[in-house]
Amino acid sequence: MKTYDTAEKVSVCHWKNGQKVLRDDTVAEEVPVALVYNGISHAVMLATPADLEDFALGFSLTEGIIEVPEEIYGTEIVEVENGIRVEMDIASERFQYLKERRRNLTGRTGCGLCGTDSLSQAVRMPPLVMSNPVFSTEVIHWGFEKMDELQLLKKKTGATHAAAWLDANGNVGLVREDVGRHNALDKLIGALVRQKADRSTGAALVTSRASYEMVQKCGSAGIGMLAAVSAPTALAIQIANEINLTLLGFVRENGHTVYAHPQRLV
């Protein structure tokens, strides 16, 4: 599989303590990625051009375009003049469903609902979470420390979010990065599905706020715990309570806040 540059060098003028220094800096790449189903472009997201097969699978599942990964028959990543096309061949019944609910979606790094054309599309209730992960709070905090160590693109650029998987044994080995927080979580979910990981016993860790969509994506993937470095929204808390998902926010240093279903924390 072809790999794309995720960062590039630029010349900058850096000021510090009143002194000007000319130097090179490393910045993250951000490119339009078109998600194409059976030849029809459904979504264009601005994303980091890495782990795009994971991204396509995770997005397809969490957006309800497919129900199981086997409904994607093939994926091809094609570089075009203005970006990247991820072309997927999906089951005919799912493509028919997609055409019926199709929306013209143009995503930005801070927005995953741009282009939604009705209120009913804006908030989709995920299924009740049946998984029951249990972690000590110390392991959750250790997981964030380990995730930070594994954020290689962030270390180069300081510009990317990350989503990591804390498995039942308290290990963090799977991390996905992107300039968009939603994209990073979709990449993580896609990677978990592709690796056939047990999603019922782990937790998703994210370096962003916990908006409704982050809760919705975890719920759609059967993930029972979401921990975020920043705050949740009121709608995220409401949905987490309704679908039986444990939600933590402000996981920093030695503190955190539990907003929904604390029974999974020991």
Secondary structure, 3 states (H helix, E strand, C coil): CCCCCCEEEEEEEEEECCEEEEEEEEEECCEEEEEEECCEEEEEEEECCCCHHHHHHHHHHHCCCCCCHHHEEEEEEEEECCEEEEEEEECHHHHHHHHHHCCCEEEECCECCCCCCCHHHHCCCCCCCCCCCCECHHHHHHHHHHHHHHCHHHHHHCCCEEEEEECCCCCEEEEEEECCHHHHHHHHHHHHHHCCCCCCCCEEEECCCECHHHHHHHHHCCCCEEEECCCECHHHHHHHHHHCCEEEEEEECCEEEEEECHHHEC
